[in-house]
Amino acid sequence: MTKPSPILRRTLLGTALLLAAGLAGLTPSPARAEATEVHFARNLGLGYLPLYVMQDKGLVEKQARAAGLGEVKASYTPLGNPTTITEAILSGNADFGAAGVPAFIIAWDKTRGNANLRGLAALNAQPAYLNTNRPEVQGLKDFTAKDRIVVPSVRASYQAIVLQIASEQAFGPGQHARLDAQTVSLAHPDGTAALLSGRTEITAHFTSPPYQDQQLRDPRIHKVLSSYDVLGGPASFSALWTSAAFHDANPKLVKAVLAALEESVALIKADPQEAARAYIRVENSRLGVEEVAAMIAHPEVSYDLAPRGIGIFTDFMARIGSIRNRPADWRDLFFADIHDRAGS
């Protein structure tokens, strides 16, 4: 048998090496591991009850194990200012943020084309009350220049935007900022303490459950308006959002978080008392179980992941310049994971 020439041997060897390299390139590389820790930054109160239940019951950890992710550690940081919550995500100190819908809309608008923050789900719909310790204040027109109104974050929180909508309704078109100079940013517990003390310049607090209910137990406090009166009915109060980078790099973990939310909401609906106990344990609250359970099961409150009434906020906020980009539909603000929901 004639041996191949040196040139042919080199040619055959080179072809073999190229073929081997090509086959190696076709071999699937190991999938990049997903995160083993997930950090949530949330606001305070029953508007974020699904996260309290998730924390108390270890639901993210449970759903992560079911998804084959092994042991995942979930941590929750309570923050009383929605702007700070967005900053926590952008700085890498949190993976998910939970706050009022308008704060989420502002975060979506400001990060388009860079961090691309988008919603994973809504959390609940509940009325927010504007309460006051001044008996003569029966409407917005009764506030004077000396009054100070607490909101979680000036011009960014759910309460601040609803107050602007209410101001237009009370004072006329273009008067949305009529009371802005009288608003101050405080976390709900601090605002409640200031209003109840009656010894500060704080004379009103636009807040949420359970703080508004605690305030109204005091005979000196009365309700000026409800957000439902202003918005024309129920609308999503809060939302959970994350960055496109985290969402896309951790598809199984994101689905586990969504499954944990689903399980949490199901528990809240089925057993308001156990949900109340979870809230009390996490919050170290002195409120009674029956009292909190009644707030959870209130007929005006619903826990649902489908965004509702988003267009009310986006249309108003775009018109007054709070956001530069007006979404065509609520789905523009949320990841495709919940696009099949009956949102609005």
C-alpha positions in Angstrom: 0.0 0.0 0.0 1.4 3.4 -1.0 1.9 5.8 1.8 0.4 9.3 1.4 2.9 12.0 0.7 4.0 14.4 3.4 1.9 17.2 1.8 -1.2 15.0 1.7 -0.6 13.9 5.3 -0.4 17.5 6.4 -3.6 18.3 4.4 -5.5 15.4 5.9 -4.3 16.4 9.4 -5.4 20.0 8.9 -8.8 18.8 7.7 -9.2 16.6 10.7 -8.3 19.4 13.1 -10.7 21.8 11.4 -13.4 19.2 11.5 -12.8 18.6 15.2 -12.8 22.3 15.9 -16.1 22.6 14.0 -17.7 19.8 15.9 -16.5 21.3 19.2 -18.2 24.5 18.2 -21.4 22.7 17.7 -21.3 21.1 21.1 -23.6 23.0 23.5 -21.7 24.9 26.2 -22.9 24.6 29.8 -25.8 27.0 30.6 -24.8 29.9 32.8 -26.0 29.3 36.3 -28.8 31.6 37.5 -28.6 33.7 40.6 -28.6 31.9 43.9 -29.8 35.0 45.8 -32.6 37.4 45.1 -33.1 40.7 46.9 -36.4 42.6 47.2 -36.8 46.2 48.2 -40.4 47.0 49.2 -42.5 49.8 50.6 -44.5 49.5 53.8 -48.0 48.4 54.5 -50.7 46.0 53.2 -50.3 47.2 49.6 -47.2 44.9 49.6 -48.8 42.0 51.5 -47.9 39.4 48.9 -44.2 40.1 49.6 -44.8 39.8 53.4 -46.4 36.4 52.9 -43.6 35.3 50.5 -41.1 36.3 53.1 -42.9 34.7 56.1 -43.6 31.4 54.2 -40.4 31.1 52.3 -42.3 30.9 49.0 -39.6 32.1 46.7 -37.2 29.5 48.1 -39.9 26.8 47.8 -40.7 27.7 44.1 -37.0 27.9 43.2 -36.5 24.3 44.5 -39.5 23.2 42.5 -38.0 24.8 39.4 -34.8 22.8 39.9 -32.7 25.8 41.0 -31.6 24.3 44.2 -31.3 26.5 47.3 -32.0 30.1 46.6 -31.9 32.7 49.3 -34.5 35.5 49.2 -34.0 38.7 51.3 -36.4 41.6 51.8 -35.5 45.2 52.7 -38.3 47.5 53.8 -37.9 51.1 52.5 -40.4 53.9 53.0 -39.6 56.0 50.0 -40.4 54.7 46.4 -37.6 56.7 44.9 -35.1 55.0 47.2 -36.5 51.6 46.1 -35.8 52.4 42.4 -32.3 53.6 43.3 -31.7 50.3 45.1 -32.3 48.4 41.9 -30.2 50.7 39.8 -27.3 50.5 42.3 -27.4 46.7 42.3 -28.6 46.6 46.0 -31.9 45.0 45.0 -33.1 42.8 42.1 -36.8 43.6 42.5 -38.6 46.8 43.7 -42.2 47.1 45.0 -43.9 50.4 45.4 -46.9 52.4 44.1 -47.8 52.2 40.5 -46.9 55.9 39.6 -43.4 55.4 41.0 -43.0 52.3 38.9 -44.2 54.2 35.8 -41.6 56.9 36.5 -38.9 54.3 36.9 -40.0 52.7 33.6 -39.9 56.0 31.8 -36.5 57.2 33.1 -34.7 53.9 32.4 -35.9 53.3 28.9 -32.9 52.5 26.7 -30.6 51.8 29.6 -31.6 49.7 32.7 -35.0 49.1 31.1 -37.0 48.6 34.3 -40.3 46.8 33.7 -43.0 45.3 35.7 -43.4 41.7 36.6 -46.9 42.0 38.1 -49.3 44.2 40.0 -49.8 43.4 43.7 -53.1 44.7 44.7 -55.9 47.3 44.4 -56.8 49.3 47.5 -58.1 52.7 48.4 -55.7 55.3 49.9 -57.2 57.9 52.2 -56.2 61.5 52.7 -56.7 62.0 56.4 -56.5 65.2 58.4 -56.5 66.4 62.1 -58.1 69.7 61.2 -61.9 69.5 61.7 -62.6 72.4 59.3 -60.9 70.7 56.3 -63.7 68.9 54.4 -62.1 69.2 50.9 -58.9 70.2 49.2 -60.0 73.9 49.0 -60.1 74.1 52.8 -56.3 73.6 53.1 -54.3 76.8 53.8 -50.7 77.7 53.0 -49.8 76.7 56.5 -50.9 73.1 56.1 -48.4 70.3 55.3 -49.6 67.1 53.7 -47.5 63.9 54.1 -47.0 61.6 51.1 -44.4 58.8 50.7 -42.5 60.7 48.0 -43.3 64.2 46.6 -44.4 64.2 43.0 -43.5 60.5 42.6 -45.6 58.3 44.9 -49.1 56.9 44.3 -50.5 59.4 46.8 -48.7 62.4 45.3 -50.0 61.7 41.8 -53.5 61.0 43.0 -53.4 64.3 44.9 -52.4 66.1 41.7 -55.3 64.5 39.9 -57.6 65.5 42.7 -56.2 69.1 42.6 -57.2 69.4 39.0 -60.6 68.1 39.8 -61.0 70.7 42.7 -59.2 73.7 41.3 -59.6 73.3 37.5 -57.5 72.3 34.5 -53.8 73.0 34.8 -54.0 73.2 38.6 -52.5 69.8 39.3 -49.5 71.3 41.2 -51.7 73.6 43.4 -50.8 71.7 46.6 -47.4 70.4 45.6 -45.5 73.0 47.7 -47.4 71.8 50.8 -46.5 68.2 50.4 -43.6 66.6 52.4 -42.0 63.2 52.0 -42.2 60.8 55.0 -42.5 57.1 55.4 -46.0 56.0 56.5 -45.1 55.2 60.1 -43.4 58.6 60.6 -46.3 60.5 58.9 -48.8 58.7 61.1 -46.9 59.6 64.3 -46.7 63.2 63.2 -50.4 63.5 62.3 -51.5 61.8 65.5 -49.3 63.9 67.7 -50.9 67.2 66.5 -47.8 69.0 67.6 -46.1 69.5 64.2 -46.9 71.4 61.0 -48.2 68.1 59.6 -52.0 68.4 59.4 -52.8 65.8 56.8 -51.5 62.4 55.6 -52.2 60.7 52.3 -51.4 57.1 53.2 -52.6 53.5 52.9 -53.7 50.5 55.0 -53.1 49.8 57.8 -51.9 53.3 58.6 -55.0 55.1 57.5 -57.1 52.8 59.6 -55.0 53.3 62.7 -55.3 57.1 62.2 -59.1 57.0 61.9 -59.4 55.2 65.3 -58.5 58.6 66.8 -61.6 60.8 67.0 -59.5 63.9 66.1 -58.8 62.4 62.6 -61.2 62.3 59.7 -61.0 61.3 56.0 -61.0 64.1 53.4 -61.1 61.8 50.3 -60.3 58.3 49.0 -58.2 57.6 45.9 -61.1 55.6 44.6 -63.2 58.8 44.6 -60.6 60.5 42.6 -59.8 57.7 40.1 -63.5 56.7 39.6 -63.1 53.2 41.2 -60.5 50.5 41.9 -57.1 50.6 40.2 -53.8 48.9 41.0 -52.1 50.4 44.0 -48.7 48.7 43.8 -46.5 46.8 41.5 -43.3 44.7 41.4 -40.6 45.4 38.9 -37.0 44.5 37.9 -34.5 45.2 35.2 -34.4 43.6 31.8 -30.9 42.4 32.5 -31.9 40.5 35.6 -35.1 39.2 34.0 -33.4 37.9 30.9 -30.4 36.4 32.8 -32.6 34.5 35.3 -35.6 33.1 33.4 -36.3 30.2 35.8 -35.8 32.4 38.9 -38.2 35.0 37.6 -40.8 32.4 36.9 -40.2 31.1 40.5 -40.8 34.6 41.8 -44.0 34.9 39.8 -45.2 31.5 41.0 -44.4 32.6 44.6 -46.6 35.7 44.0 -49.4 33.5 42.7 -49.2 31.2 45.7 -49.0 34.2 48.1 -52.1 35.8 46.6 -54.0 32.5 46.7 -53.2 32.2 50.4 -54.3 35.8 51.1 -57.7 35.2 49.4 -58.2 31.8 51.1 -57.1 32.7 54.6 -57.0 36.4 55.4 -56.3 35.6 59.1 -53.1 33.6 58.3 -52.1 36.4 55.9 -52.6 38.9 58.7 -50.5 36.8 61.0 -47.7 36.7 58.4 -47.9 40.5 58.1 -47.8 41.0 61.9 -44.8 38.6 62.3 -42.7 40.2 59.6 -43.6 43.8 60.6 -43.4 43.1 64.3 -46.7 44.9 64.5 -48.8 45.4 67.6 -52.0 45.3 65.6 -54.5 42.5 66.2 -55.0 39.6 63.8 -58.7 40.2 63.5 -58.1 43.9 62.8 -55.6 43.3 60.1 -57.6 40.4 58.6 -60.6 42.8 58.3 -58.5 45.3 56.3 -57.3 42.5 54.0 -60.8 41.2 53.4 -62.3 44.7 53.0 -64.7 44.7 50.0 -62.8 47.6 48.4 -59.5 45.7 48.5 -58.4 43.0 46.1 -55.1 41.1 45.7 -54.5 40.3 42.0 -51.4 40.3 39.8 -53.2 41.7 36.7 -52.5 45.4 36.3 -55.7 47.5 36.5 -56.3 51.2 35.6 -52.7 51.7 34.5 -53.8 54.0 31.7 -55.4 56.4 34.1 -52.0 57.2 35.5 -49.9 57.1 32.3 -52.3 59.4 30.4 -52.3 62.0 33.3 -48.6 61.8 33.9 -47.7 62.1 30.3 -50.0 65.1 29.9 -48.5 67.0 32.9 -44.9 66.1 32.0 -44.2 63.6 34.8 -43.1 61.1 32.1 -41.8 61.8 28.6 -43.0 58.6 27.0 -46.7 57.6 26.9 -47.1 53.9 26.6 -49.7 52.7 24.1 -50.9 49.9 26.4 -50.3 48.6 29.9 -48.3 45.7 28.3 -45.6 48.2 27.2 -44.7 48.6 30.9 -44.7 44.9 31.9 -42.7 41.8 30.9 -44.5 39.3 28.6 -44.8 36.9 31.6 -48.2 38.5 32.4 -49.4 39.8 29.0 -52.1 37.1 29.0 -53.8 38.7 32.0 -56.9 40.8 31.7 -55.2 44.0 32.6 -56.1 47.6 31.7 
